[in-house]
Amino acid sequence: MTLPEPRLDDLRFQRDLVDEARRRIIRYCPEWTDYNLSDPGITLIELFAWMTELLTYRLNRVPEKNYLKFLELLDVQLCPPSSARVKLTFWLSAPFPIAPESALVARVPQGTEIATQQLEEGTEIIFSTDEELVIAPPRLVQLRRASELTKNYLPRLGIETFHVFQQPPAEGDTFYIGFDPEQPLEGQLLQLSFECEETQAVGIRREDPPLIWEASQGEGEWVEVHPSTRAGERDTTGGLNNPTGKLVLYLPLEMQPDVVQGRRAYWLRCRFEQRRPEQGRYSQSPRLSDLQAHTLGGTVRATHAVVQEEERLGVSNGEDGQTFQLRHAPLLTPAQGETVEVEELRAGELVFVPWERTPDFATSTRYDRHFTLDEATGELAFGPRIRQADGTVRQYGRIPAAGREVRFNHYRYGGGVKGNVPAGKIEVLRTSLPYIDRVTNLQRADGGRDQESLAEAKMRARREIRMQRRAVTTEDFENLTRRVTRAVARVKCRGPRAVGDALPPGMVELLVIPAVMEAVRAGDFTHLALPPALREEILAYLDRYRLLTTTLRVRAPRYLGIAITTELVPHEYSHPETVRARVAERLRHFLTPLALGDEEIFSAMLGQRWEGWPFGRDLYVAELFSLVQQVPGVKHLLEVQIRYRPVLPGADETEAKALKLLTGRVLAVPEDTVLCSLPHQVEMVEL
């Protein structure tokens, strides 16, 4: 996007010039007593004020204007906004298969638009699906026990009872359920219906059985899947002890077929594991007599964007340097196949021929079908004709023939922080779909950021001038990573020298925190996990700038959760609950991976620009004393205690480790770790 020019009007005509001159009359001309607007002297003051305003309008801002023009010569443009992303879950009007052997499927096409309810301003936030979702009946093909994986019990259900664990059950016993690998199962809402021989006194708590469900991710990797606790989907199997029961598993989108003992399938496994004493232990194995699988719906990724199909931009006039304006902006980065098309005569017939997007026309010849696109403004341009040093004129890029129509076949537009909507808000299908009953987002959308500001562009330009478009130092890698997309909030580069022998020679490791400020502000750390798509985008971009001998590794940092307990005395005339909220809020903004506010206060404390807790910086108890004592309404701070535990983005917080109490005065933080704020306890005492 073209850099915006500053307003060249610094002084206000009436406030800063005329009124100031009138206030000085009594000092320099005490005999002048008539200040009415009809007085000729006032008219002269206004005349000279007008002339002064013209001069300041043109001169006072010239240095800044020239600065921006220099940035334009360096091809510095404002980065477009990034779009929020979310997983949308669709529920069927009836479970599939509707009848045995039914092959009925439901489809959610790519680009399907789902919106929030209209806001007070009458607007709605629209998301579109990134890929097609196919919801098909699951095909059960395997039922095996870990102790004898060579035997498939599925065909013999109803004839032979299947003991899911060995007798007597031992912790770690597992049974496997396999599905047809040719029938995609990832992202499905899988309902498993069990018929079991009712057992009594098996030693477990039926409402909280010691069973762990996991789904295959390929290459021997497994991910834990928790049975749904939503209304109508709760586990009614009683730990596989009730005569009949159902449970629903929201299968991950990362689920992949895998090979277990030479048999390829989409695998689910259930393991006997006691995680809490109150769960109990199996004294005998549950006995399964029948197993059925249905799908209730499916999940697909979506982006805060609106899809525009075949937008006609105009007709070419045959001249060089033509520009066309898209109707909507900013745009999401065009995917494969999303491009400009121009009419051309082929075999006596006018057809639309796709052209190729290029960053610039430096290497384009007069025969190359190239165009440039500014994603922030939606402006596209065709190649110019430029006179060379020897006097010749060269055409950069092909010119569309005169009278030919130009169109953009497909693009998506949207983005910004407004797309970071809470869970359960995206639920309006803009088009009806067969067999689809409803849709919503079970997690909040995240990753949306507004367009880069002018101040941010100036700071980025300074960094880019220093690195000269190559990645050699750790600072170069950090600057280039920030440039990839607005979805990157913070990055830390670690080289072999910085971490001793932790990394092999020639490897550079990048710790990336995604831009999920809204989720962190809401206390949801699950979104801090680095999305695989963002990781691949960063690697592909940096591959153009790294040295041939440099190996890149991109991952999320480790997170350490901090819970602070304080005892303080409030001022006599302060409201205790207000002071409590202020202290908790200040601590939450201080112990955070992403800046949520109070940047000036924290920058003054730590002596650096505040973006969130610095990577690998130790936490001192004395700092917390200083921070809390500065909160308005705090009279005395008596005690500060620090408790901590690891935070795993995407993991189940119910299984989080217990908090450890810091016994010293300094909490050592590893170099690849950032602090997160857990719930704090602020206690008010009286002296």
C-alpha positions in Angstrom: 0.0 0.0 0.0 1.3 3.5 -0.8 2.5 5.3 2.3 0.0 8.0 3.4 1.3 11.5 3.3 1.2 13.6 6.5 -1.1 16.5 7.0 1.0 19.6 6.4 -1.1 21.9 8.6 0.5 22.2 12.1 -0.8 25.5 13.4 -4.5 26.4 13.7 -5.4 29.8 12.2 -7.6 31.1 15.0 -6.2 29.3 18.1 -2.4 29.5 17.4 -2.0 32.6 15.3 -4.8 35.2 15.6 -5.6 34.7 19.3 -1.9 34.6 20.3 -1.3 37.9 18.4 -4.3 39.5 20.1 -3.0 38.5 23.6 0.3 40.4 22.8 -1.4 43.7 21.8 -1.6 44.9 25.4 2.2 44.4 25.9 3.5 45.9 22.6 0.7 48.4 21.9 -1.0 49.4 25.2 -2.7 52.4 23.5 -4.6 50.0 21.2 -7.9 49.3 23.0 -10.3 48.4 20.3 -10.2 44.7 19.6 -13.4 44.4 17.6 -13.4 42.3 14.4 -14.3 45.5 12.5 -11.0 47.2 13.5 -8.5 47.5 10.7 -5.7 46.3 13.0 -7.5 43.0 13.7 -7.9 42.6 9.9 -4.2 43.0 9.5 -3.5 40.4 12.2 -5.8 37.9 10.4 -4.1 38.6 7.1 -0.6 38.0 8.5 -1.9 34.9 10.4 -3.3 33.5 7.1 0.1 34.1 5.4 2.0 32.5 8.3 -0.3 29.5 8.2 0.5 29.0 4.5 4.2 29.1 5.2 4.0 26.6 8.1 1.7 24.4 6.0 4.4 23.9 3.4 7.6 24.0 5.5 7.0 22.6 8.9 6.4 19.1 7.7 8.8 18.9 4.8 11.4 16.7 6.5 8.7 14.1 7.4 7.3 14.2 3.9 10.7 13.7 2.3 11.3 10.8 4.8 8.2 9.1 3.5 9.2 9.7 -0.1 12.6 8.1 0.5 10.8 5.1 2.0 8.7 4.9 -1.2 11.9 4.9 -3.3 13.0 1.9 -1.2 9.7 0.2 -2.0 8.5 0.2 1.7 4.8 -0.4 1.8 2.3 -0.9 4.6 1.7 -4.5 5.3 -1.9 -5.5 4.8 -4.0 -6.8 7.7 -4.0 -10.5 8.6 -7.3 -12.5 8.8 -8.5 -14.4 11.8 -8.7 -18.2 11.4 -11.0 -20.6 13.2 -12.3 -24.2 13.1 -16.0 -24.4 12.3 -18.0 -27.4 13.3 -21.1 -28.5 11.2 -23.8 -30.8 12.7 -25.9 -33.1 10.5 -29.7 -33.1 10.7 -29.5 -36.8 11.3 -26.5 -39.1 12.1 -24.9 -40.9 9.1 -25.4 -43.6 8.0 -29.1 -43.0 8.1 -29.7 -46.8 7.4 -27.3 -49.7 7.3 -25.2 -49.8 4.1 -26.3 -46.2 3.2 -23.7 -44.3 1.3 -25.3 -40.9 1.7 -22.8 -38.0 2.2 -23.0 -34.3 3.0 -20.8 -31.7 1.5 -19.8 -28.2 2.6 -18.2 -26.6 -0.5 -15.0 -24.7 -0.3 -15.7 -21.0 0.1 -19.0 -21.5 2.0 -19.8 -18.3 3.9 -20.8 -18.4 7.6 -21.4 -15.2 9.5 -22.0 -13.9 13.0 -25.2 -12.4 14.1 -25.6 -8.8 13.0 -24.0 -6.3 15.4 -25.6 -3.1 16.7 -24.2 -1.2 13.7 -26.0 -3.6 11.4 -22.8 -5.3 10.2 -21.8 -8.9 10.4 -18.5 -10.7 10.3 -18.2 -13.3 7.6 -15.9 -16.3 7.5 -15.4 -18.7 4.5 -14.3 -22.3 4.6 -10.8 -22.9 3.3 -11.5 -26.3 1.8 -14.3 -28.7 1.0 -15.7 -30.7 3.9 -17.1 -34.1 3.1 -19.1 -35.8 5.9 -19.5 -39.5 5.0 -20.5 -42.6 7.1 -17.5 -44.1 8.9 -16.6 -47.7 7.9 -15.5 -49.9 10.8 -13.0 -52.5 9.7 -10.9 -53.4 12.8 -11.4 -54.2 16.4 -8.3 -55.6 18.1 -6.7 -55.9 21.5 -3.1 -54.9 22.1 -2.2 -58.3 23.6 -3.3 -60.1 20.4 -3.3 -57.7 17.5 -3.3 -60.6 15.0 -7.0 -61.2 15.7 -9.8 -59.0 14.4 -12.8 -59.3 16.7 -15.1 -57.1 14.6 -16.6 -59.8 12.4 -17.3 -62.0 15.5 -19.2 -59.4 17.5 -22.6 -60.9 18.5 -21.1 -64.4 18.3 -18.1 -64.0 20.6 -17.8 -61.6 23.5 -14.8 -59.2 23.2 -12.9 -58.5 26.4 -11.4 -55.1 25.8 -8.5 -55.7 28.3 -6.7 -58.8 29.5 -7.8 -60.6 32.6 -7.1 -59.3 35.1 -6.8 -55.8 33.6 -3.4 -54.1 34.0 -2.8 -50.4 33.7 -1.6 -49.7 30.1 -3.9 -52.3 28.5 -5.2 -51.0 25.2 -7.7 -51.9 22.5 -7.8 -50.6 18.9 -10.7 -49.5 16.7 -9.8 -49.2 13.0 -11.7 -47.4 10.1 -11.3 -47.7 6.4 -8.3 -45.7 5.3 -9.9 -44.8 2.0 -12.8 -43.1 3.7 -11.5 -39.7 5.2 -12.2 -39.5 8.9 -10.2 -36.4 10.0 -12.3 -33.7 11.6 -15.4 -35.9 12.0 -17.8 -35.9 15.0 -17.6 -39.6 15.6 -20.3 -41.3 17.7 -19.5 -44.8 19.0 -22.4 -46.9 20.3 -21.5 -49.8 22.6 -23.5 -52.8 23.7 -21.8 -54.5 26.7 -22.5 -57.2 29.2 -23.4 -55.3 32.3 -20.9 -55.8 35.1 -21.0 -54.9 38.8 -18.3 -53.7 41.2 -15.5 -53.5 38.7 -13.8 -50.9 40.9 -14.1 -47.8 38.8 -16.1 -44.6 39.0 -18.5 -44.8 36.0 -19.0 -41.0 35.7 -15.2 -40.6 35.4 -13.6 -43.9 34.1 -9.8 -44.3 33.8 -9.9 -44.5 30.0 -7.8 -42.5 27.6 -8.8 -42.2 24.0 -6.2 -41.4 21.3 -6.3 -40.9 17.5 -3.5 -41.7 15.0 -1.6 -38.9 13.4 0.6 -41.0 11.1 4.3 -41.9 11.6 3.5 -43.6 14.9 2.2 -40.3 16.5 -0.9 -40.2 18.6 -3.0 -37.3 19.9 -5.4 -37.5 22.9 -9.1 -37.0 22.2 -11.5 -36.3 25.0 -15.1 -37.6 24.9 -17.6 -34.7 24.4 -19.3 -33.3 27.4 -21.8 -31.2 25.4 -25.5 -31.6 26.0 -26.8 -34.7 24.2 -23.3 -36.0 23.5 -22.1 -37.0 27.0 -20.5 -40.3 27.7 -23.2 -42.8 28.8 -21.1 -46.0 28.6 -20.2 -46.0 32.3 -16.6 -47.0 31.4 -18.0 -49.7 29.0 -20.0 -51.3 31.9 -23.5 -50.1 31.0 -25.6 -52.5 28.8 -25.8 -49.7 26.2 -24.1 -46.4 25.9 -22.7 -43.8 23.5 -19.8 -41.4 23.5 -18.9 -38.7 21.0 -15.3 -37.9 19.9 -14.4 -34.7 18.1 -11.6 -36.2 15.9 -8.7 -33.8 15.1 -8.1 -32.4 11.7 -4.6 -33.7 11.9 -5.7 -37.3 12.2 -4.1 -39.5 9.5 -4.1 -43.2 8.6 -1.3 -45.2 10.2 0.1 -48.7 10.1 -0.3 -50.7 13.3 1.2 -54.2 13.2 1.2 -54.1 9.4 -2.5 -53.0 9.0 -3.2 -49.6 7.7 -6.3 -47.7 8.9 -7.6 -44.7 10.7 -7.0 -45.8 14.2 -8.5 -45.0 17.6 -7.2 -46.6 20.7 -8.5 -46.7 24.2 -6.0 -47.2 27.1 -6.6 -48.1 30.7 -4.8 -45.3 32.7 -5.6 -44.0 36.1 -4.8 -40.3 36.3 -6.7 -39.5 39.5 -7.1 -41.7 42.6 -10.9 -41.2 42.6 -11.2 -42.8 39.2 -10.5 -46.2 40.6 -9.1 -49.3 38.8 -10.7 -52.1 36.8 -10.9 -55.4 38.7 -12.2 -57.1 35.6 -12.3 -56.3 31.9 -15.4 -54.8 30.3 -17.0 -57.2 27.8 -18.2 -55.8 24.5 -20.9 -57.5 22.4 -21.6 -54.9 19.7 -20.0 -51.7 18.3 -21.5 -49.2 15.9 -20.1 -46.0 14.5 -22.0 -42.9 13.2 -20.9 -39.4 12.3 -22.8 -36.4 13.7 -21.0 -33.8 11.6 -17.5 -32.5 10.8 -15.0 -29.7 11.3 -13.2 -27.6 8.8 -10.9 -24.6 8.9 -12.2 -21.2 7.9 -10.9 -17.7 7.5 -12.3 -14.3 8.1 -12.8 -13.5 4.5 -15.5 -13.0 1.8 -15.1 -14.7 -1.6 -15.5 -12.7 -4.7 -15.9 -14.6 -8.0 -15.0 -13.3 -11.5 -14.9 -9.5 -10.8 -14.7 -7.6 -14.1 -12.2 -4.8 -13.8 -12.6 -3.0 -17.1 -11.3 -2.9 -20.7 -7.7 -2.4 -21.7 -6.8 0.7 -23.7 -3.6 -0.8 -25.0 -1.3 1.6 -23.2 1.6 0.7 -20.9 1.4 1.1 -17.1 -2.3 0.5 -16.9 -3.8 0.2 -13.4 -7.1 -1.3 -12.3 -8.8 -1.2 -8.9 -10.5 -4.1 -7.3 -13.9 -3.4 -5.7 -12.8 -4.7 -2.3 -9.7 -4.5 -0.2 -7.6 -5.6 1.6 -7.1 -8.9 0.0 -5.9 -12.2 1.4 -2.8 -13.5 -0.3 -4.1 -15.1 -3.5 -3.9 -18.9 -3.5 -2.9 -21.2 -6.4 -5.2 -20.4 -9.3 -6.5 -17.0 -8.0 -5.2 -14.6 -10.6 -6.0 -12.0 -13.2 -7.4 -13.1 -16.6 -7.3 -11.1 -19.8 -9.2 -11.8 -23.0 -7.2 -13.1 -25.9 -8.0 -14.4 -29.3 -7.3 -18.2 -29.5 -8.4 -20.2 -32.6 -10.7 -17.5 -33.7 -12.5 -17.3 -30.3 -12.1 -14.9 -27.4 -11.1 -16.7 -24.2 -9.8 -15.6 -20.8 -6.1 -16.4 -20.3 -4.6 -16.3 -16.8 -1.6 -14.0 -16.1 1.1 -14.4 -13.5 1.6 -12.2 -10.5 5.1 -10.9 -10.0 6.7 -8.8 -7.2 8.0 -6.3 -9.7 8.8 -6.0 -13.4 12.6 -5.9 -13.1 13.1 -9.2 -15.0 9.9 -9.1 -17.1 10.1 -9.0 -20.9 7.6 -7.6 -23.3 6.3 -11.1 -23.8 5.7 -12.1 -20.2 2.1 -12.0 -19.0 2.9 -10.4 -15.7 1.1 -8.0 -13.3 1.7 -6.7 -9.8 -0.9 -6.6 -7.0 -1.1 -4.4 -3.9 -3.0 -6.5 -1.4 -3.6 -3.6 1.0 -5.3 -1.3 -1.5 -6.5 -3.8 -4.1 -4.7 -2.1 -7.0 -3.2 -4.1 -9.8 -0.9 -2.8 -12.5 0.5 -4.0 -15.8 4.1 -3.3 -17.0 5.4 0.2 -17.8 7.5 1.4 -20.7 10.8 3.0 -19.6 13.5 4.8 -21.5 16.9 3.3 -20.9 20.3 5.1 -20.5 21.2 4.5 -24.1 18.0 6.2 -25.3 16.1 3.1 -26.2 12.6 2.4 -24.8 12.0 -1.0 -23.1 8.7 -2.5 -22.3 8.6 -4.4 -18.9 5.9 -7.0 -19.1 3.2 -7.6 -21.7 0.5 -5.0 -22.3 -3.1 -6.3 -22.7 -4.4 -5.7 -26.2 -6.7 -2.7 -26.6 -10.4 -3.5 -26.2 -9.8 -6.7 -24.3 -11.6 -7.3 -21.0 -9.7 -7.7 -17.8 -11.1 -9.6 -14.8 -10.0 -11.2 -11.5 -11.2 -14.8 -11.5 -11.3 -15.4 -7.8 -10.1 -13.6 -4.6 -10.9 -13.3 -0.9 -10.9 -10.1 1.1 -11.2 -9.2 4.7 -9.1 -9.2 7.8 -8.4 -7.2 11.0 -8.9 -7.6 14.7 -12.7 -7.5 14.4 -12.5 -11.1 13.2 -11.2 -12.3 16.6 -14.7 -13.3 17.7 -15.4 -15.4 20.8 -16.5 -19.0 20.7 -20.1 -19.7 19.7 -20.6 -16.5 17.7 -20.2 -17.8 14.1 -23.5 -19.5 13.5 -25.3 -18.1 10.5 -25.2 -20.1 7.3 -25.6 -17.7 4.4 -26.6 -20.5 2.1 -28.6 -23.6 2.9 -26.8 -26.9 2.6 -28.4 -30.3 2.3 -28.4 -32.4 5.5 -26.6 -29.6 7.5 -28.6 -28.6 10.5 -26.3 -26.0 12.2 -22.8 -24.7 12.6 -20.7 -22.8 15.2 -17.1 -22.2 16.3 -16.3 -24.2 19.5 -13.2 -22.1 20.0 -12.6 -18.4 19.5 -11.1 -17.1 16.3 -7.6 -15.7 16.5 -4.8 -14.3 14.4 -6.6 -11.2 13.0 -4.5 -8.0 13.1 -5.2 -4.6 11.6 -3.1 -3.1 8.8 0.4 -1.9 9.7 0.6 1.6 11.0 2.9 4.3 9.6 5.0 4.3 12.8 5.4 0.5 12.5 6.4 0.9 8.8 9.1 3.4 9.8 10.6 1.1 12.4 10.5 -1.8 9.9 12.3 0.2 7.2 15.2 0.9 9.6 15.6 -2.8 10.3 15.4 -3.7 6.6 18.0 -1.2 5.6 20.4 -2.7 8.0 19.9 -6.3 6.9 20.1 -5.5 3.1 17.7 -8.4 2.2 19.9 -11.2 3.4 19.8 -13.4 6.5 23.2 -13.8 8.2 22.9 -12.6 11.8 20.2 -13.6 14.3 18.7 -10.1 14.0 18.4 -10.6 10.2 16.3 -13.7 10.7 14.1 -12.0 13.3 13.4 -9.0 11.0 12.6 -11.2 8.0 10.3 -13.4 10.0 8.3 -10.4 11.1 8.0 -9.3 7.5 6.4 -12.6 6.4 2.9 -11.9 7.7 1.1 -9.8 10.2 0.1 -13.2 11.9 3.6 -13.2 13.5 3.6 -11.2 16.7 7.0 -11.9 18.2 10.1 -13.9 17.2 13.4 -14.9 18.8 16.3 -16.3 16.8 18.7 -18.7 18.5 22.0 -19.8 17.0 24.4 -22.6 18.0 26.7 -20.2 19.7 23.9 -18.9 21.9 22.9 -22.3 23.3 26.1 -24.2 23.4 25.7 -27.7 22.0 21.8 -27.7 22.0 21.8 -27.0 18.2 24.0 -28.7 15.6 26.4 -26.4 13.7 24.8 -24.5 10.9 21.3 -24.7 12.4 19.2 -21.6 13.3 16.2 -21.9 15.5 13.3 -19.4 15.4 10.9 -19.2 18.3 7.6 -17.7 17.0 4.6 -16.4 18.9 1.5 -16.0 16.7 -0.6 -12.8 16.9 -3.3 -14.1 19.2 -3.6 -11.1 21.5 -7.4 -11.4 22.0 -7.1 -15.0 23.1 -4.3 -14.2 25.5 -6.3 -11.3 26.9 -9.2 -13.7 27.5 -6.8 -16.1 29.3 -7.0 -18.8 26.5 -3.4 -20.1 25.9 -4.5 -22.9 23.5 -4.0 -20.5 20.6 -0.4 -19.9 21.4 0.5 -23.2 19.6 2.2 -22.4 16.2 -0.1 -23.4 13.3 1.6 -25.7 10.8 0.5 -23.5 7.9 2.2 -20.5 9.5 5.4 -22.5 10.1 5.5 -23.6 6.5 4.9 -20.1 5.3 7.9 -18.8 7.4 10.2 -21.5 6.2 9.3 -21.0 2.5 9.9 -17.2 2.8 13.2 -17.4 4.7 14.5 -20.0 2.3 15.1 -17.2 -0.2 17.4 -15.3 2.1 19.3 -17.9 4.2 22.8 -19.1 3.4 23.1 -22.4 1.6 24.9 -23.9 4.7 22.2 -22.7 7.1 19.4 -25.1 8.3 16.2 -23.6 9.6 14.0 -24.8 12.4 10.8 -23.0 13.4 8.8 -23.8 16.5 6.8 -22.2 19.3 8.6 -21.3 22.5 8.0 -23.0 25.8 5.6 -21.3 28.1 5.8 -21.1 31.9 2.7 -20.2 33.8 3.1 -17.9 36.8 0.6 -17.5 39.6 1.3 -14.7 42.1 -0.1 -14.5 45.7 0.2 -11.1 47.3 -0.8 -9.6 50.6 -1.3 -5.9 50.6 -2.8 -3.0 52.6 -5.0 -0.6 50.6 -5.3 3.1 51.2 -7.9 4.1 53.7 -10.1 5.8 51.1 -9.7 3.2 48.3 -12.3 0.6 47.5 -10.6 -2.8 48.3 -12.2 -4.7 45.3 -11.1 -2.0 42.9 -7.6 -2.2 44.2 -7.7 -6.0 44.0 -8.8 -5.8 40.3 -6.1 -3.2 39.5 -3.3 -5.3 41.0 -4.5 -8.5 39.3 -4.8 -6.7 35.9 -1.3 -5.1 36.3 0.2 -8.5 37.0 -1.6 -10.1 34.1 -0.3 -7.5 31.7 3.3 -7.9 33.1 3.5 -11.7 33.0 2.3 -12.2 29.4 3.8 -13.5 26.2 2.1 -10.6 24.2 1.8 -7.0 25.1 -1.7 -6.2 26.3 -1.2 -2.7 27.6 0.9 -0.5 29.9 3.8 -0.7 27.5 5.4 2.5 28.8 5.4 1.3 32.4 7.0 -2.0 31.6 9.5 -0.5 29.1 10.7 1.8 31.8 11.1 -1.1 34.3 13.0 -3.4 32.0 14.8 -0.9 29.9 13.6 -2.1 26.5 10.7 -1.8 24.1 7.9 -3.8 25.6 6.3 -6.6 23.4 5.6 -9.0 26.2 7.8 -10.9 28.6 11.3 -11.1 27.1 12.5 -14.6 25.9 14.5 -16.3 28.6 14.5 -13.4 31.1 14.5 -14.3 34.8 11.7 -13.2 37.1 12.7 -11.4 40.3 10.5 -11.1 43.4 11.8 -7.5 43.9 10.4 -6.5 40.5 6.9 -7.7 41.6 7.2 -5.6 44.8 8.1 -2.6 42.7 5.3 -3.2 40.2 2.5 -3.8 42.7 3.6 -0.9 44.9 3.0 1.5 42.0 -0.6 0.5 41.5 -2.9 3.3 42.6 -4.6 2.5 45.9 -1.9 0.2 47.3 -0.5 1.6 50.6 1.8 -1.3 51.7 2.8 -4.6 50.1 3.5 -7.2 52.8 4.2 -10.4 50.9 4.7 -11.8 47.4 4.8 -15.5 46.5 5.5 -17.0 43.1 4.1 -20.4 42.0 4.8 -21.8 38.5 4.1 -24.7 36.2 4.6 -25.5 32.5 1.8 -24.4 30.1 1.3 -26.5 27.0 -0.8 -24.8 24.3 -3.5 -27.1 23.0 -3.3 -29.5 26.0 -6.0 -30.2 28.4 -5.6 -27.8 31.3 -7.6 -30.2 33.6 -4.5 -32.5 33.5 -2.1 -29.7 34.2 0.7 -30.3 36.7 0.5 -28.9 40.2 2.0 -25.5 40.9 5.4 -25.3 42.5 6.3 -22.7 45.1 9.4 -20.6 44.4 11.6 -20.8 47.6 14.3 -18.3 46.4 14.1 -14.7 45.3 14.7 -15.3 41.6 12.9 -17.6 39.2 15.3 -18.9 36.5 13.7 -18.9 33.1 15.3 -21.0 30.2 16.4 -19.2 27.1 13.6 -20.6 24.9 10.8 -19.8 27.5 8.3 -17.0 27.9 6.1 -16.4 30.9 2.3 -16.6 30.9 -0.1 -15.3 33.6 -2.2 -17.8 35.5 -4.9 -16.6 37.9 -3.5 -14.5 40.7 -4.6 -14.3 44.3 -4.6 -10.8 45.8 -5.3 -10.8 49.5 -6.3 -7.6 51.4 -5.1 -7.3 55.0 -5.5 -4.6 57.7 -2.8 -3.4 60.0 
